[in-house]
Each structure stands twice: as structure tokens, then as C-alpha cells.
Amino acid sequence: MKFEAKFPKENFPLLMRRSGYTPEGTDEKTGEWRFSRYLGGGSSRYPRFHMYCGMKLQERTASCNLHIDQRQPSYQGVSAHSGEYDGELVEQEVARIQAMLEKEA
């Protein structure tokens, strides 16, 4: 699910950490920041919310795309996965992120 995020005061990666996301660096091809938030307990990396965000520093906004990865890719070196890009859980998470960012503004 695509959405716009505003971050008027602090840097965006720090705000995402406060909302429970782990920065995973930037995508080599697009330069977008990658973030994840694990939903399973223990050391499990799946399922997880996974988000890519392109920063617009002058406007202090980020264009984000959030989805849920239910499991890791089936084949090594292949980025295809069983991601869910819409649905109630994704919508609720976008609302939670935006509410947290508005509170920080």
C-alpha cells in the first residue's frame, strides 16, 4: 500500500525506529530506504511488515510502499515473495504509522 509520510521535525529513519521499525539500509538500485517490523516472536524474521520509502528532503516527506512478507523468498537470489500489499492489516499499520508521525509533528 502506497502512502505519503511527513516528518517535519526529526529525520525519518529515527521516527521509524520509534514506531518499531528496523532500518535495513538503502536499496542499491532505487536509493529507497528499507524498513521492517517483525510480527513473529523469538528469532523469526517472518511474517513482517516491510516498507520501502523514497525521501523528499526538501519537502520533508517520504513516499512509502508497505506490505507484509508472510515468508522468505522460495529461491536464493530471487526477490519474489508472498507479499500482501493491501488488506485490513496493512491499512491498520499505515494508519498507526501516520498517527505516530502526526503526534511527533
C-alpha positions as a printed NumPy array, in Angstrom:
array([[  0.   ,   0.   ,   0.   ],
       [  1.431,   3.328,  -1.013],
       [  1.213,   6.374,   1.23 ],
       [  2.906,   9.712,   1.91 ],
       [  4.559,  10.346,   5.268],
       [  5.511,  13.781,   6.621],
       [  8.401,  14.197,   9.045],
       [  8.699,  17.925,   9.846],
       [ 10.961,  17.815,  12.921],
       [ 13.238,  14.777,  13.009],
       [ 14.876,  12.525,  10.483],
       [ 12.655,   9.836,   9.071],
       [ 14.735,   6.741,   9.995],
       [ 14.722,   7.829,  13.652],
       [ 10.945,   8.264,  13.599],
       [ 10.533,   4.828,  12.045],
       [ 12.67 ,   3.31 ,  14.807],
       [ 10.358,   4.896,  17.367],
       [  7.403,   3.242,  15.648],
       [  9.024,  -0.195,  15.904],
       [ 10.751,  -0.465,  12.529],
       [ 14.341,  -1.512,  11.927],
       [ 16.194,   0.366,   9.165],
       [ 17.76 ,  -2.09 ,   6.706],
       [ 19.758,   0.433,   4.685],
       [ 19.016,   1.585,   1.17 ],
       [ 18.151,  -0.292,  -1.996],
       [ 21.147,  -0.356,  -4.36 ],
       [ 19.032,   0.264,  -7.47 ],
       [ 16.497,   2.847,  -6.287],
       [ 18.154,   4.511,  -3.295],
       [ 14.978,   3.972,  -1.259],
       [ 15.252,   3.289,   2.463],
       [ 14.117,  -0.175,   3.586],
       [ 12.469,  -0.796,   6.958],
       [ 10.974,  -3.882,   8.592],
       [  8.921,  -4.695,  11.664],
       [  8.742,  -8.336,  12.7  ],
       [  5.387,  -9.765,  13.733],
       [  6.54 , -13.204,  14.895],
       [  8.061, -13.939,  18.256],
       [ 11.597, -15.001,  19.019],
       [ 14.168, -15.005,  16.255],
       [ 11.68 , -15.447,  13.394],
       [ 12.029, -12.871,  10.594],
       [  8.614, -13.729,   9.108],
       [  5.906, -12.632,   8.955],
       [  6.961,  -9.   ,   8.873],
       [  5.884,  -5.596,   7.678],
       [  8.324,  -4.469,   5.008],
       [  8.454,  -0.916,   3.725],
       [ 10.368,   0.994,   1.058],
       [ 10.482,   4.798,   1.329],
       [ 11.827,   7.375,  -1.096],
       [ 12.824,  10.552,   0.735],
       [ 11.954,  14.058,  -0.451],
       [ 14.18 ,  16.   ,   1.91 ],
       [ 13.229,  19.498,   0.697],
       [  9.522,  18.841,   1.355],
       [ 10.286,  16.737,   4.482],
       [  8.121,  13.897,   3.153],
       [  8.626,  10.276,   2.19 ],
       [  6.757,   8.249,  -0.425],
       [  6.354,   4.813,   1.13 ],
       [  5.175,   1.405,  -0.02 ],
       [  4.223,  -1.01 ,   2.779],
       [  3.458,  -4.718,   2.504],
       [  3.505,  -7.879,   4.604],
       [  6.039, -10.602,   3.816],
       [  4.456, -13.844,   5.013],
       [  7.571, -15.935,   4.347],
       [ 11.034, -15.62 ,   2.866],
       [ 11.615, -15.96 ,  -0.903],
       [ 11.497, -19.566,  -2.083],
       [ 14.734, -19.47 ,  -4.062],
       [ 18.062, -17.891,  -3.155],
       [ 18.848, -14.812,  -5.254],
       [ 15.196, -14.285,  -6.196],
       [ 13.338, -11.337,  -4.697],
       [  9.836, -12.684,  -5.422],
       [  7.921, -13.372,  -2.228],
       [  4.423, -13.835,  -0.893],
       [  3.828, -10.168,  -0.109],
       [  0.417,  -8.705,   0.674],
       [  0.158,  -5.076,  -0.446],
       [ -3.387,  -4.373,   0.739],
       [ -5.934,  -5.611,   3.225],
       [ -7.136,  -4.663,   6.67 ],
       [ -3.858,  -5.388,   8.486],
       [ -1.834,  -3.245,   6.068],
       [ -4.395,  -0.42 ,   6.268],
       [ -4.28 ,  -0.501,  10.075],
       [ -0.486,  -0.35 ,  10.055],
       [ -0.441,   2.647,   7.691],
       [ -2.948,   4.415,   9.978],
       [ -0.77 ,   3.596,  13.018],
       [  2.371,   4.973,  11.339],
       [  0.638,   8.155,  10.19 ],
       [ -0.884,   8.748,  13.649],
       [  2.546,   8.364,  15.245],
       [  4.125,  10.769,  12.736],
       [  1.362,  13.353,  13.306],
       [  1.935,  13.094,  17.05 ],
       [  5.656,  13.814,  16.512],
       [  4.932,  16.864,  14.322]])
